[in-house]
């Protein structure tokens, strides 16, 4: 009985994703949500879905900002500064899209998320793109 429980625990801990993998997965999820909104712009519920996607992306980037601003952040100072500048751009673009929604205005957010996620996961952004064609 205990051996079975131990094997289950060990298999779960071996497959647990790293922090980088979780961050990459969250960014890929945000980019997929935004891309789906961009592609389905004329759907009846696009306003609700766009709002949800933008809010998810904004919460994610707010979390990253907090991590990068923390005194114990392990990243080099110049990388942290660059990431914080990028996050400021993401904030500005998000508010621009909220105030004047347009499908093409989502492209920058989608691409930033994909590129950062790909760097975190050592994967290509194309591998994480939605299966549907544009």
Backbone as a chain_set.jsonl record, in Angstrom:
{"seq": "XXXXXXXXXXXXXXXXXXXXXXXXXXXXXXXXXXXXXXXXXXXXXXXXXXXXXXXXXXXXXXXXXXXXXXXXXXXXXXXXXXXXXXXXXXXXXXXXXXXXXXXXXXXXXXXXXXXXXXXXXXXXXXXXXXXXXX", "coords": {"N": [[0.83, -1.191, 0.0], [1.857, 1.323, 0.895], [4.01, 1.475, -0.826], [2.799, 1.769, -3.295], [1.569, 4.258, -2.981], [3.842, 5.829, -2.633], [5.089, 5.507, -5.132], [3.175, 6.769, -6.742], [3.33, 9.396, -5.734], [6.017, 10.004, -6.342], [5.996, 9.807, -9.141], [4.337, 11.931, -9.721], [5.784, 14.118, -8.761], [8.021, 14.059, -10.365], [7.034, 14.782, -12.808], [6.137, 17.311, -12.458], [5.776, 20.619, -13.55], [8.316, 23.139, -14.122], [8.899, 26.457, -12.743], [9.481, 28.179, -14.866], [8.335, 26.747, -16.995], [5.643, 26.835, -16.258], [5.175, 29.591, -16.376], [5.636, 29.991, -19.106], [3.577, 28.406, -20.181], [1.343, 29.831, -19.261], [1.682, 32.251, -20.63], [1.523, 31.341, -23.294], [-1.11, 30.464, -23.232], [-2.447, 32.917, -22.832], [-1.747, 34.204, -25.231], [-3.012, 32.528, -27.078], [-5.719, 32.92, -26.384], [-6.022, 35.65, -26.994], [-5.422, 35.572, -29.738], [-7.515, 33.98, -30.683], [-9.64, 35.707, -30.216], [-8.929, 37.746, -31.991], [-9.163, 36.403, -34.443], [-11.851, 35.651, -34.468], [-13.358, 38.0, -34.576], [-15.836, 38.992, -35.381], [-17.71, 37.471, -34.11], [-20.665, 36.9, -32.121], [-20.209, 37.062, -29.348], [-17.807, 38.369, -29.016], [-16.97, 40.707, -27.651], [-17.175, 40.129, -24.894], [-15.415, 37.932, -24.736], [-13.051, 39.139, -25.584], [-12.665, 41.0, -23.547], [-12.282, 39.241, -21.374], [-9.94, 37.915, -22.234], [-8.097, 40.038, -22.427], [-8.049, 40.903, -19.772], [-7.078, 38.614, -18.468], [-4.512, 38.479, -19.603], [-3.51, 40.917, -18.695], [-3.516, 40.539, -15.88], [-1.632, 38.5, -15.711], [0.742, 39.749, -16.68], [0.942, 41.745, -14.741], [1.504, 40.205, -12.518], [4.062, 39.257, -13.299], [5.428, 41.714, -13.362], [5.476, 42.366, -10.637], [7.121, 40.306, -9.694], [9.53, 40.892, -11.031], [10.165, 43.322, -9.932], [10.733, 42.762, -7.355], [13.029, 42.696, -4.614], [14.535, 40.404, -4.285], [14.684, 39.243, -6.773], [16.111, 37.072, -9.089], [17.103, 37.737, -11.601], [19.394, 39.423, -13.833], [20.084, 42.927, -13.432], [19.921, 44.596, -15.76], [18.408, 43.01, -17.518], [16.037, 42.771, -16.071], [15.234, 45.466, -16.096], [14.769, 45.837, -18.84], [12.674, 43.994, -19.24], [10.742, 45.11, -17.587], [10.285, 47.509, -18.955], [9.205, 46.458, -21.282], [6.906, 45.323, -20.193], [5.575, 47.637, -19.461], [4.951, 48.625, -21.978], [3.182, 46.584, -22.762], [1.132, 47.056, -20.928], [0.291, 49.661, -21.776], [-0.54, 49.099, -24.436], [-2.587, 47.285, -23.936], [-4.497, 48.911, -22.623], [-5.001, 50.678, -24.714], [-6.229, 48.962, -26.564], [-8.473, 48.282, -25.091], [-9.778, 50.759, -24.999], [-10.129, 51.427, -27.669], [-11.052, 49.146, -29.478], [-9.697, 46.892, -31.862], [-9.06, 44.353, -34.215], [-6.43, 44.034, -35.327], [-4.868, 45.39, -33.529], [-4.271, 43.661, -31.554], [-2.185, 42.075, -32.318], [0.512, 42.753, -31.543], [0.524, 42.222, -28.759], [-0.014, 39.492, -28.786], [2.22, 38.483, -30.17], [4.378, 39.295, -28.517], [3.798, 37.83, -26.174], [4.035, 35.212, -27.201], [6.736, 35.146, -28.01], [8.193, 35.6, -25.613], [7.259, 33.439, -24.123], [8.196, 31.335, -25.708], [10.933, 31.664, -25.373], [11.132, 31.057, -22.668], [10.364, 28.403, -22.639], [11.963, 27.104, -24.435], [10.908, 26.552, -26.924], [9.299, 26.781, -30.123], [7.345, 29.575, -31.186], [5.472, 29.007, -33.141], [4.765, 26.399, -32.705], [2.992, 26.584, -30.657], [0.866, 27.973, -31.58], [-2.597, 28.631, -32.434], [-4.571, 26.0, -33.831], [-6.238, 26.626, -35.91], [-6.584, 28.18, -39.102], [-5.57, 31.425, -40.331]], "CA": [[0.0, 0.0, 0.0], [2.72, 2.504, 0.956], [4.847, 1.502, -2.022], [1.969, 2.319, -4.362], [1.414, 5.688, -2.718], [5.131, 6.466, -2.884], [5.279, 5.567, -6.589], [2.284, 7.814, -7.261], [3.908, 10.683, -5.367], [7.244, 10.207, -7.097], [5.684, 10.074, -10.547], [3.776, 13.275, -9.774], [6.822, 15.13, -8.555], [8.937, 14.057, -11.502], [6.412, 15.412, -13.965], [5.685, 18.661, -12.123], [6.463, 21.604, -14.381], [9.124, 24.148, -13.444], [8.317, 27.793, -12.77], [9.588, 28.69, -16.241], [7.34, 26.062, -17.827], [4.326, 27.368, -15.897], [5.096, 30.931, -16.942], [5.499, 29.842, -20.559], [2.228, 27.9, -20.459], [0.398, 30.923, -19.04], [1.833, 33.198, -21.745], [0.96, 30.718, -24.49], [-2.569, 30.496, -23.064], [-2.888, 34.288, -23.081], [-1.636, 34.503, -26.667], [-4.075, 31.788, -27.782], [-6.994, 33.605, -26.137], [-6.031, 36.884, -27.78], [-5.477, 35.201, -31.158], [-8.88, 33.534, -30.986], [-10.451, 36.93, -30.296], [-8.577, 38.424, -33.244], [-9.691, 35.642, -35.573], [-13.319, 35.585, -34.396], [-13.744, 39.352, -34.205], [-17.242, 39.272, -35.68], [-18.614, 36.577, -33.387], [-21.587, 37.656, -31.266], [-19.709, 37.248, -27.976], [-16.404, 38.781, -29.067], [-16.662, 41.726, -26.645], [-16.968, 39.427, -23.619], [-14.199, 37.128, -24.846], [-11.931, 40.065, -25.645], [-12.487, 41.523, -22.196], [-11.691, 38.163, -20.568], [-8.571, 37.667, -22.694], [-7.267, 41.178, -22.04], [-7.901, 40.9, -18.307], [-6.168, 37.52, -18.125], [-3.176, 38.905, -20.006], [-3.099, 42.0, -17.805], [-3.191, 39.943, -14.569], [-0.393, 37.76, -15.886], [1.843, 40.696, -16.756], [1.036, 42.394, -13.431], [2.239, 39.253, -11.678], [5.465, 39.305, -13.714], [5.988, 42.994, -12.915], [5.752, 42.233, -9.206], [8.287, 39.431, -9.541], [10.721, 41.573, -11.531], [10.459, 44.456, -9.068], [11.11, 42.277, -6.025], [14.457, 42.816, -4.312], [15.206, 39.102, -4.391], [14.584, 38.731, -8.139], [17.439, 36.581, -9.474], [17.497, 38.178, -12.935], [20.318, 40.56, -13.883], [19.401, 44.228, -13.386], [19.612, 45.109, -17.102], [17.304, 42.207, -18.053], [14.842, 43.193, -15.333], [14.83, 46.777, -16.604], [14.195, 45.636, -20.18], [11.386, 43.323, -19.088], [9.797, 46.082, -17.031], [9.908, 48.409, -20.061], [8.303, 45.685, -22.139], [5.622, 45.195, -19.496], [4.917, 48.941, -19.557], [4.365, 48.649, -23.318], [2.026, 45.684, -22.735], [0.064, 47.79, -20.23], [-0.223, 50.721, -22.658], [-1.267, 48.499, -25.564], [-3.82, 46.705, -23.398], [-5.456, 49.993, -22.416], [-5.376, 51.173, -26.04], [-7.191, 48.02, -27.143], [-9.721, 48.409, -24.327], [-10.471, 51.998, -25.325], [-10.409, 51.479, -29.107], [-10.816, 47.768, -29.926], [-9.5, 46.562, -33.275], [-8.38, 43.049, -34.232], [-4.996, 44.116, -35.598], [-4.159, 45.946, -32.379], [-3.906, 42.545, -30.672], [-1.013, 41.362, -32.843], [1.726, 42.992, -30.748], [0.398, 41.484, -27.504], [0.089, 38.067, -29.113], [3.607, 38.178, -30.537], [5.213, 39.425, -27.313], [3.55, 36.659, -25.325], [4.607, 34.02, -27.832], [8.2, 35.197, -28.014], [8.664, 35.413, -24.235], [6.953, 32.055, -23.764], [9.117, 30.456, -26.433], [12.219, 31.763, -24.703], [11.05, 30.357, -21.385], [10.145, 26.968, -22.818], [12.844, 26.591, -25.487], [10.002, 26.049, -27.948], [9.007, 27.787, -31.136], [5.995, 30.105, -31.048], [4.579, 28.374, -34.097], [4.299, 25.132, -32.13], [1.957, 26.89, -29.701], [-0.171, 28.765, -32.239], [-3.855, 27.917, -32.588], [-4.612, 25.075, -34.961], [-7.041, 27.186, -36.982], [-5.847, 29.055, -40.021], [-5.945, 32.844, -40.248]], "C": [[0.875, 1.255, 0.0], [3.593, 2.609, -0.287], [4.069, 2.108, -3.187], [1.795, 3.828, -4.194], [2.719, 6.424, -3.02], [5.386, 6.581, -4.382], [4.405, 6.65, -7.21], [2.837, 9.195, -6.959], [5.146, 10.973, -6.2], [6.957, 10.5, -8.559], [5.088, 11.46, -10.708], [4.833, 14.337, -9.617], [7.798, 15.166, -9.714], [8.353, 14.79, -12.698], [5.912, 16.826, -13.666], [6.469, 19.686, -12.945], [7.264, 22.589, -13.535], [8.391, 25.486, -13.495], [8.347, 28.394, -14.165], [8.55, 28.055, -17.146], [5.934, 26.571, -17.532], [4.132, 28.772, -16.467], [4.902, 30.873, -18.456], [4.091, 29.375, -20.914], [1.188, 29.011, -20.29], [0.474, 31.951, -20.169], [1.28, 32.626, -23.045], [-0.573, 30.721, -24.419], [-3.11, 31.893, -23.363], [-2.824, 34.621, -24.568], [-2.702, 33.765, -27.462], [-5.428, 32.472, -27.6], [-7.095, 34.88, -26.982], [-6.133, 36.59, -29.277], [-6.875, 34.736, -31.551], [-9.826, 34.729, -31.076], [-10.195, 37.652, -31.62], [-9.199, 37.723, -34.438], [-11.214, 35.643, -35.623], [-13.911, 36.939, -34.034], [-15.228, 39.62, -34.409], [-18.209, 38.349, -34.954], [-19.474, 37.385, -32.408], [-21.045, 37.936, -29.856], [-18.274, 37.759, -27.929], [-16.052, 39.822, -28.003], [-16.37, 41.083, -25.288], [-15.669, 38.654, -23.652], [-12.953, 38.003, -24.902], [-11.634, 40.62, -24.25], [-11.818, 40.481, -21.296], [-10.23, 37.926, -20.943], [-7.64, 38.805, -22.277], [-7.036, 41.205, -20.532], [-6.965, 39.776, -17.852], [-4.727, 37.921, -18.428], [-2.651, 39.988, -19.059], [-2.728, 41.464, -16.418], [-1.862, 39.208, -14.628], [0.807, 38.701, -15.89], [2.013, 41.476, -15.455], [1.783, 41.496, -12.455], [3.73, 39.299, -12.012], [6.134, 40.599, -13.236], [6.358, 42.935, -11.435], [6.987, 41.384, -8.942], [9.571, 40.147, -9.939], [11.123, 42.749, -10.654], [10.914, 44.028, -7.67], [12.623, 42.355, -5.826], [15.214, 41.512, -4.498], [15.08, 38.471, -5.776], [15.978, 38.314, -8.614], [17.933, 37.056, -10.842], [18.495, 39.337, -12.856], [19.541, 41.881, -14.004], [19.03, 44.746, -14.775], [18.473, 44.322, -17.751], [15.995, 42.593, -17.371], [14.335, 44.52, -15.873], [14.184, 46.656, -17.985], [12.823, 44.983, -20.102], [10.333, 44.264, -18.51], [9.37, 47.107, -18.078], [8.935, 47.709, -21.012], [6.927, 45.561, -21.485], [4.861, 46.525, -19.502], [4.265, 49.102, -20.938], [3.109, 47.774, -23.363], [0.855, 46.375, -22.041], [-0.558, 48.851, -21.139], [-1.054, 50.143, -23.795], [-2.593, 47.91, -25.094], [-4.874, 47.785, -23.219], [-5.892, 50.618, -23.74], [-6.433, 50.276, -26.667], [-8.523, 48.116, -26.411], [-10.502, 49.659, -24.729], [-10.862, 52.1, -26.799], [-10.15, 50.097, -29.717], [-10.715, 47.638, -31.444], [-8.698, 45.266, -33.324], [-6.872, 43.14, -34.457], [-4.2, 44.679, -34.43], [-3.758, 44.859, -31.373], [-2.608, 41.868, -31.09], [0.242, 41.542, -31.991], [1.675, 42.211, -29.433], [0.582, 39.983, -27.727], [1.546, 37.695, -29.369], [4.557, 38.283, -29.346], [5.04, 38.208, -26.419], [4.196, 35.403, -25.905], [6.125, 34.005, -27.762], [8.772, 34.977, -26.611], [8.427, 33.973, -23.806], [7.898, 31.08, -24.448], [10.5, 30.484, -25.796], [12.241, 31.023, -23.374], [10.993, 28.844, -21.551], [11.086, 26.327, -23.828], [12.034, 25.924, -26.585], [9.805, 27.144, -28.978], [7.592, 28.295, -30.944], [5.007, 29.414, -31.986], [4.008, 27.066, -33.541], [3.123, 25.375, -31.182], [0.807, 27.69, -30.302], [-1.454, 27.961, -32.341], [-3.846, 27.073, -33.859], [-5.373, 25.662, -36.147], [-6.209, 28.085, -37.868], [-6.392, 30.475, -39.915], [-6.776, 33.245, -41.417]], "O": [[0.657, 2.156, -0.81], [3.884, 3.712, -0.75], [4.623, 2.875, -3.975], [1.867, 4.578, -5.167], [2.704, 7.512, -3.595], [5.842, 7.621, -4.858], [4.848, 7.369, -8.106], [2.82, 10.073, -7.821], [5.302, 12.082, -6.711], [7.608, 11.356, -9.156], [5.309, 12.107, -11.732], [4.774, 15.367, -10.289], [8.351, 16.224, -10.012], [9.089, 15.354, -13.508], [5.324, 17.469, -14.536], [7.696, 19.616, -13.019], [6.932, 22.841, -12.377], [7.391, 25.632, -14.198], [7.389, 29.031, -14.603], [7.946, 28.737, -17.975], [5.122, 26.723, -18.446], [3.061, 29.102, -16.977], [4.098, 31.619, -19.015], [3.482, 29.896, -21.849], [0.257, 29.116, -21.088], [-0.553, 32.462, -20.615], [0.641, 33.342, -23.816], [-1.248, 30.952, -25.422], [-4.112, 32.037, -24.063], [-3.737, 35.246, -25.107], [-3.244, 34.314, -28.421], [-6.197, 32.59, -28.554], [-8.125, 35.148, -27.602], [-6.85, 37.283, -30.0], [-7.359, 35.065, -32.633], [-10.717, 34.752, -31.926], [-11.128, 38.108, -32.282], [-9.707, 38.379, -35.348], [-11.8, 35.636, -36.705], [-14.867, 37.01, -33.262], [-15.815, 40.408, -33.669], [-19.418, 38.439, -35.168], [-19.049, 38.434, -31.926], [-21.397, 38.947, -29.247], [-17.595, 37.602, -26.915], [-14.929, 39.816, -27.499], [-15.413, 41.464, -24.615], [-14.894, 38.708, -22.697], [-11.918, 37.653, -24.336], [-10.477, 40.694, -23.836], [-10.896, 40.802, -20.546], [-9.381, 37.756, -20.068], [-6.521, 38.559, -21.826], [-5.931, 41.503, -20.079], [-6.152, 39.972, -16.949], [-3.833, 37.724, -17.605], [-1.482, 39.97, -18.673], [-1.728, 41.893, -15.841], [-1.06, 39.287, -13.698], [1.782, 38.468, -15.174], [3.137, 41.834, -15.103], [2.596, 41.97, -11.661], [4.567, 39.372, -11.112], [7.27, 40.577, -12.762], [7.425, 43.4, -11.034], [7.798, 41.703, -8.073], [10.589, 40.021, -9.259], [12.291, 43.134, -10.631], [11.42, 44.843, -6.899], [13.396, 42.112, -6.752], [16.399, 41.518, -4.829], [15.345, 37.279, -5.933], [16.919, 39.105, -8.551], [19.082, 36.795, -11.199], [18.446, 40.138, -11.923], [18.47, 41.927, -14.609], [17.937, 45.282, -14.956], [17.655, 44.905, -18.462], [14.964, 42.725, -18.03], [13.134, 44.684, -16.086], [13.171, 47.299, -18.261], [11.906, 45.379, -20.823], [9.168, 44.215, -18.902], [8.215, 47.532, -18.089], [7.967, 48.308, -21.48], [5.903, 45.683, -22.158], [3.631, 46.53, -19.543], [3.166, 49.646, -21.053], [2.093, 48.172, -23.933], [-0.282, 46.292, -22.506], [-1.781, 48.933, -21.261], [-2.144, 50.636, -24.086], [-3.606, 48.027, -25.783], [-6.024, 47.6, -23.617], [-7.039, 51.043, -23.871], [-7.413, 50.76, -27.232], [-9.582, 48.041, -27.033], [-11.731, 49.634, -24.795], [-11.825, 52.789, -27.137], [-9.143, 49.899, -30.396], [-11.52, 48.187, -32.197], [-7.753, 45.098, -32.554], [-6.114, 42.394, -33.837], [-2.989, 44.472, -34.347], [-2.989, 45.12, -30.448], [-1.997, 41.158, -30.291], [0.961, 40.574, -31.744], [2.67, 41.606, -29.035], [1.252, 39.302, -26.95], [2.041, 36.7, -28.838], [5.445, 37.445, -29.187], [6.021, 37.622, -25.961], [4.825, 34.628, -25.184], [6.729, 32.968, -27.486], [9.742, 34.236, -26.452], [9.298, 33.354, -23.195], [8.349, 30.112, -23.836], [11.162, 29.452, -25.691], [13.254, 30.431, -23.003], [11.505, 28.096, -20.718], [11.011, 25.12, -24.055], [12.412, 24.877, -27.109], [10.115, 28.307, -28.722], [6.711, 27.518, -30.574], [3.833, 29.258, -31.649], [2.889, 26.681, -33.879], [2.338, 24.46, -30.931], [-0.131, 28.047, -29.59], [-1.411, 26.73, -32.336], [-3.182, 27.412, -34.839], [-5.167, 25.229, -37.281], [-5.233, 28.682, -37.416], [-7.518, 30.696, -39.471], [-7.183, 34.402, -41.516]]}, "num_chains": 1, "name": "protein.A"}
